[in-house]
């Protein structure tokens, strides 16, 4: 059964959704229309898309929104690493290139 909020009336709409949107739960790719349902009351056919990872019923968001949220998460991760290093007293300064060459035996 296709969830009510994911019912689409035609195949073209479903293909556009699959192309421009991603799963709202995991930001995974949506399959092209594979779910079909016929309304018992009207006999009208509906199609739906589903996440290749989560299956039907997770909803979808624009790929642009998903990329924005992923970028936001990366920034938060970077900040969290910095803060954790500070709290734990771990030195995170970069070493000079000459010292790195010596450490990794790149002295040619």
N, CA and C atoms as a LAMMPS dump frame, in Angstrom:
ITEM: TIMESTEP
0
ITEM: NUMBER OF ATOMS
324
ITEM: BOX BOUNDS ff ff ff
-5.0000000000000000e+02 5.0000000000000000e+02
-5.0000000000000000e+02 5.0000000000000000e+02
-5.0000000000000000e+02 5.0000000000000000e+02
ITEM: ATOMS id mol type element x y z
1 1 1 N 0.841 -1.187 0
2 1 2 C 0 0 0
3 1 3 C 0.883 1.246 0
4 2 1 N 0.548 2.192 -0.844
5 2 2 C 1.3 3.432 -0.936
6 2 3 C 0.773 4.397 0.12
7 3 1 N 1.665 4.952 0.967
8 3 2 C 1.207 5.929 1.954
9 3 3 C 0.51 7.109 1.272
10 4 1 N -0.528 7.652 1.902
11 4 2 C -1.349 8.709 1.32
12 4 3 C -0.525 9.883 0.813
13 5 1 N 0.461 10.324 1.608
14 5 2 C 1.25 11.497 1.221
15 5 3 C 2.223 11.211 0.088
16 6 1 N 2.378 9.943 -0.276
17 6 2 C 3.303 9.582 -1.344
18 6 3 C 2.599 9.111 -2.62
19 7 1 N 1.273 9.192 -2.651
20 7 2 C 0.535 8.751 -3.837
21 7 3 C 0.678 9.783 -4.948
22 8 1 N 1.016 9.305 -6.108
23 8 2 C 1.159 10.155 -7.288
24 8 3 C 0.236 9.616 -8.364
25 9 1 N -0.335 10.525 -9.129
26 9 2 C -1.338 10.091 -10.096
27 9 3 C -0.779 9.641 -11.432
28 10 1 N 0.45 10.018 -11.736
29 10 2 C 0.973 9.543 -13.006
30 10 3 C 2.457 9.227 -12.927
31 11 1 N 2.878 8.442 -13.866
32 11 2 C 4.241 7.941 -13.925
33 11 3 C 5.249 9.072 -14.089
34 12 1 N 4.916 10.091 -14.885
35 12 2 C 5.835 11.217 -15.116
36 12 3 C 6.133 11.964 -13.824
37 13 1 N 5.108 12.211 -13.005
38 13 2 C 5.333 12.873 -11.715
39 13 3 C 6.255 12.03 -10.836
40 14 1 N 6.044 10.737 -10.853
41 14 2 C 6.862 9.843 -10.032
42 14 3 C 8.318 9.862 -10.496
43 15 1 N 8.545 9.913 -11.782
44 15 2 C 9.921 9.974 -12.299
45 15 3 C 10.592 11.275 -11.901
46 16 1 N 9.854 12.38 -11.919
47 16 2 C 10.403 13.68 -11.51
48 16 3 C 10.756 13.652 -10.024
49 17 1 N 9.865 13.088 -9.218
50 17 2 C 10.128 12.969 -7.772
51 17 3 C 11.386 12.139 -7.557
52 18 1 N 11.5 11.004 -8.234
53 18 2 C 12.661 10.131 -8.075
54 18 3 C 13.952 10.831 -8.5
55 19 1 N 13.859 11.718 -9.478
56 19 2 C 15.045 12.428 -9.97
57 19 3 C 15.47 13.57 -9.051
58 20 1 N 14.504 14.352 -8.549
59 20 2 C 14.813 15.593 -7.835
60 20 3 C 14.725 15.51 -6.318
61 21 1 N 14.266 14.382 -5.803
62 21 2 C 14.065 14.245 -4.358
63 21 3 C 14.835 13.046 -3.825
64 22 1 N 15.023 13.012 -2.521
65 22 2 C 15.686 11.894 -1.843
66 22 3 C 14.859 11.503 -0.629
67 23 1 N 15.189 10.375 -0.044
68 23 2 C 14.482 9.88 1.143
69 23 3 C 14.624 10.88 2.295
70 24 1 N 13.537 11.156 2.978
71 24 2 C 13.557 12.092 4.105
72 24 3 C 14.242 11.5 5.327
73 25 1 N 14.346 10.193 5.394
74 25 2 C 14.935 9.535 6.561
75 25 3 C 16.456 9.415 6.444
76 26 1 N 16.938 8.889 5.323
77 26 2 C 18.375 8.622 5.182
78 26 3 C 19.043 9.426 4.067
79 27 1 N 18.275 10.227 3.351
80 27 2 C 18.749 11.003 2.198
81 27 3 C 19.24 10.091 1.076
82 28 1 N 18.725 8.861 1.048
83 28 2 C 19.088 7.913 0.004
84 28 3 C 18.298 8.159 -1.272
85 29 1 N 18.753 7.53 -2.338
86 29 2 C 18.127 7.676 -3.652
87 29 3 C 16.764 6.99 -3.665
88 30 1 N 15.856 7.578 -4.411
89 30 2 C 14.526 6.994 -4.584
90 30 3 C 14.491 6.196 -5.877
91 31 1 N 13.854 5.049 -5.826
92 31 2 C 13.668 4.246 -7.038
93 31 3 C 12.631 4.9 -7.916
94 32 1 N 12.776 4.69 -9.21
95 32 2 C 11.737 5.146 -10.121
96 32 3 C 10.458 4.412 -9.767
97 33 1 N 9.347 4.876 -10.235
98 33 2 C 8.058 4.319 -9.797
99 33 3 C 8.006 2.808 -9.896
100 34 1 N 7.851 2.197 -8.745
101 34 2 C 7.734 0.739 -8.738
102 34 3 C 6.487 0.283 -8.004
103 35 1 N 5.929 1.167 -7.195
104 35 2 C 4.724 0.792 -6.451
105 35 3 C 3.505 1.198 -7.253
106 36 1 N 2.582 0.285 -7.399
107 36 2 C 1.337 0.603 -8.098
108 36 3 C 0.176 0.183 -7.217
109 37 1 N -0.853 0.996 -7.245
110 37 2 C -2.028 0.696 -6.44
111 37 3 C -3.259 1.182 -7.191
112 38 1 N -4.308 0.412 -7.134
113 38 2 C -5.561 0.81 -7.762
114 38 3 C -6.571 1.068 -6.646
115 39 1 N -7.161 2.247 -6.673
116 39 2 C -8.137 2.61 -5.651
117 39 3 C -9.383 1.738 -5.798
118 40 1 N -9.812 1.098 -4.71
119 40 2 C -11.001 0.242 -4.8
120 40 3 C -12.277 1.057 -5.034
121 41 1 N -12.287 2.305 -4.608
122 41 2 C -13.487 3.147 -4.754
123 41 3 C -13.64 3.711 -6.157
124 42 1 N -12.522 4.22 -6.701
125 42 2 C -12.601 4.921 -7.987
126 42 3 C -12 4.138 -9.142
127 43 1 N -11.204 3.142 -8.838
128 43 2 C -10.538 2.389 -9.89
129 43 3 C -9.341 3.13 -10.46
130 44 1 N -9.022 4.27 -9.864
131 44 2 C -7.904 5.076 -10.341
132 44 3 C -6.582 4.438 -9.922
133 45 1 N -5.623 4.466 -10.837
134 45 2 C -4.316 3.877 -10.559
135 45 3 C -3.364 4.936 -10.007
136 46 1 N -2.646 4.573 -8.977
137 46 2 C -1.642 5.454 -8.372
138 46 3 C -0.283 4.777 -8.448
139 47 1 N 0.735 5.588 -8.542
140 47 2 C 2.103 5.067 -8.494
141 47 3 C 2.821 5.755 -7.347
142 48 1 N 3.915 5.17 -6.912
143 48 2 C 4.686 5.754 -5.833
144 48 3 C 6.157 5.46 -6.01
145 49 1 N 6.964 6.187 -5.275
146 49 2 C 8.408 5.946 -5.267
147 49 3 C 8.783 5.497 -3.863
148 50 1 N 9.916 4.833 -3.76
149 50 2 C 10.37 4.44 -2.429
150 50 3 C 11.89 4.512 -2.368
151 51 1 N 12.388 4.649 -1.169
152 51 2 C 13.825 4.691 -0.928
153 51 3 C 14.407 3.303 -1.167
154 52 1 N 15.578 3.254 -1.789
155 52 2 C 16.207 1.952 -2.031
156 52 3 C 16.717 1.336 -0.734
157 53 1 N 16.919 2.164 0.309
158 53 2 C 17.409 1.651 1.591
159 53 3 C 16.284 1.4 2.591
160 54 1 N 15.365 2.345 2.717
161 54 2 C 14.355 2.307 3.787
162 54 3 C 13.021 1.705 3.37
163 55 1 N 12.734 1.677 2.086
164 55 2 C 11.448 1.188 1.624
165 55 3 C 10.394 2.283 1.622
166 56 1 N 9.12 1.926 1.46
167 56 2 C 8.057 2.922 1.377
168 56 3 C 7.715 3.517 2.739
169 57 1 N 7.104 4.693 2.693
170 57 2 C 6.57 5.298 3.912
171 57 3 C 7.503 6.244 4.633
172 58 1 N 8.656 6.571 4.046
173 58 2 C 9.585 7.466 4.726
174 58 3 C 9.45 8.917 4.282
175 59 1 N 8.735 9.149 3.2
176 59 2 C 8.589 10.501 2.676
177 59 3 C 9.826 10.906 1.89
178 60 1 N 9.791 12.116 1.348
179 60 2 C 10.938 12.58 0.578
180 60 3 C 11.105 14.079 0.71
181 61 1 N 12.344 14.53 0.512
182 61 2 C 12.712 15.95 0.561
183 61 3 C 13.538 16.245 -0.678
184 62 1 N 13.672 17.54 -1.004
185 62 2 C 14.463 17.883 -2.189
186 62 3 C 15.921 17.51 -1.973
187 63 1 N 16.59 17.179 -3.063
188 63 2 C 18.012 16.839 -2.991
189 63 3 C 18.812 18.047 -2.515
190 64 1 N 18.387 19.247 -2.861
191 64 2 C 19.066 20.467 -2.412
192 64 3 C 18.999 20.594 -0.9
193 65 1 N 17.841 20.349 -0.321
194 65 2 C 17.681 20.392 1.136
195 65 3 C 18.602 19.36 1.791
196 66 1 N 18.637 18.152 1.229
197 66 2 C 19.469 17.086 1.79
198 66 3 C 20.942 17.483 1.764
199 67 1 N 21.395 18.074 0.657
200 67 2 C 22.793 18.515 0.573
201 67 3 C 23.084 19.6 1.599
202 68 1 N 22.14 20.516 1.784
203 68 2 C 22.303 21.568 2.798
204 68 3 C 22.451 20.954 4.188
205 69 1 N 21.608 19.983 4.513
206 69 2 C 21.67 19.341 5.825
207 69 3 C 22.972 18.548 5.998
208 70 1 N 23.441 17.894 4.933
209 70 2 C 24.704 17.16 5.005
210 70 3 C 25.868 18.117 5.258
211 71 1 N 25.875 19.257 4.549
212 71 2 C 26.93 20.259 4.76
213 71 3 C 26.898 20.78 6.187
214 72 1 N 25.699 21.029 6.69
215 72 2 C 25.538 21.497 8.068
216 72 3 C 26.089 20.458 9.056
217 73 1 N 25.814 19.202 8.805
218 73 2 C 26.305 18.128 9.671
219 73 3 C 27.829 18.036 9.636
220 74 1 N 28.422 18.231 8.452
221 74 2 C 29.884 18.198 8.338
222 74 3 C 30.515 19.324 9.152
223 75 1 N 29.903 20.518 9.067
224 75 2 C 30.422 21.655 9.846
225 75 3 C 30.312 21.374 11.34
226 76 1 N 29.181 20.817 11.76
227 76 2 C 28.999 20.488 13.178
228 76 3 C 29.999 19.432 13.626
229 77 1 N 30.282 18.452 12.779
230 77 2 C 31.259 17.421 13.115
231 77 3 C 32.643 18.036 13.292
232 78 1 N 33.009 18.92 12.399
233 78 2 C 34.313 19.581 12.495
234 78 3 C 34.417 20.375 13.795
235 79 1 N 33.365 21.098 14.116
236 79 2 C 33.342 21.883 15.356
237 79 3 C 33.394 20.968 16.573
238 80 1 N 32.671 19.868 16.543
239 80 2 C 32.662 18.927 17.665
240 80 3 C 34.047 18.32 17.872
241 81 1 N 34.735 17.97 16.786
242 81 2 C 36.096 17.426 16.902
243 81 3 C 37.032 18.434 17.551
244 82 1 N 36.935 19.688 17.094
245 82 2 C 37.774 20.755 17.658
246 82 3 C 37.502 20.919 19.145
247 83 1 N 36.22 20.978 19.507
248 83 2 C 35.849 21.162 20.914
249 83 3 C 36.277 19.973 21.767
250 84 1 N 36.115 18.777 21.257
251 84 2 C 36.519 17.585 22
252 84 3 C 38.03 17.576 22.22
253 85 1 N 38.782 17.944 21.19
254 85 2 C 40.236 17.998 21.322
255 85 3 C 40.64 19.01 22.388
256 86 1 N 39.949 20.147 22.424
257 86 2 C 40.234 21.17 23.426
258 86 3 C 39.924 20.646 24.825
259 87 1 N 38.784 20.025 24.995
260 87 2 C 38.368 19.505 26.298
261 87 3 C 39.339 18.424 26.791
262 88 1 N 39.777 17.572 25.855
263 88 2 C 40.659 16.474 26.239
264 88 3 C 42.132 16.878 26.286
265 89 1 N 42.43 18.111 25.886
266 89 2 C 43.806 18.585 25.922
267 89 3 C 44.681 18.008 24.829
268 90 1 N 44.073 17.645 23.713
269 90 2 C 44.828 17.092 22.588
270 90 3 C 45.269 18.241 21.695
271 91 1 N 46.542 18.254 21.358
272 91 2 C 47.068 19.314 20.498
273 91 3 C 46.709 18.996 19.046
274 92 1 N 46.091 19.942 18.367
275 92 2 C 45.653 19.703 16.986
276 92 3 C 46.328 20.649 16.006
277 93 1 N 47.461 21.19 16.384
278 93 2 C 48.162 22.122 15.491
279 93 3 C 48.811 21.357 14.346
280 94 1 N 48.831 21.993 13.192
281 94 2 C 49.478 21.395 12.03
282 94 3 C 50.99 21.477 12.221
283 95 1 N 51.701 20.478 11.692
284 95 2 C 53.161 20.509 11.797
285 95 3 C 53.724 21.098 10.507
286 96 1 N 54.878 21.758 10.59
287 96 2 C 55.485 22.344 9.388
288 96 3 C 55.813 21.258 8.355
289 97 1 N 55.802 21.633 7.096
290 97 2 C 56.003 20.681 6.005
291 97 3 C 57.374 20.007 6.09
292 98 1 N 58.38 20.745 6.505
293 98 2 C 59.722 20.165 6.622
294 98 3 C 59.754 19.064 7.678
295 99 1 N 59.064 19.279 8.795
296 99 2 C 59 18.25 9.834
297 99 3 C 58.249 17.019 9.336
298 100 1 N 57.18 17.229 8.59
299 100 2 C 56.412 16.11 8.04
300 100 3 C 57.265 15.296 7.08
301 101 1 N 58.088 15.969 6.27
302 101 2 C 58.969 15.261 5.335
303 101 3 C 59.957 14.384 6.09
304 102 1 N 60.475 14.899 7.206
305 102 2 C 61.421 14.121 8.011
306 102 3 C 60.73 12.905 8.636
307 103 1 N 59.531 13.128 9.17
308 103 2 C 58.795 12.041 9.83
309 103 3 C 58.492 10.912 8.857
310 104 1 N 58.09 11.257 7.642
311 104 2 C 57.677 10.252 6.649
312 104 3 C 58.772 9.923 5.636
313 105 1 N 60.011 10.306 5.936
314 105 2 C 61.174 9.994 5.094
315 105 3 C 61.024 10.469 3.644
316 106 1 N 60.627 11.7 3.469
317 106 2 C 60.518 12.28 2.126
318 106 3 C 61.7 13.199 1.862
319 107 1 N 62.838 12.884 2.39
320 107 2 C 64.032 13.723 2.206
321 107 3 C 64.835 13.215 1.014
322 108 1 N 64.503 13.686 -0.137
323 108 2 C 65.241 13.274 -1.34
324 108 3 C 65.877 14.474 -1.971
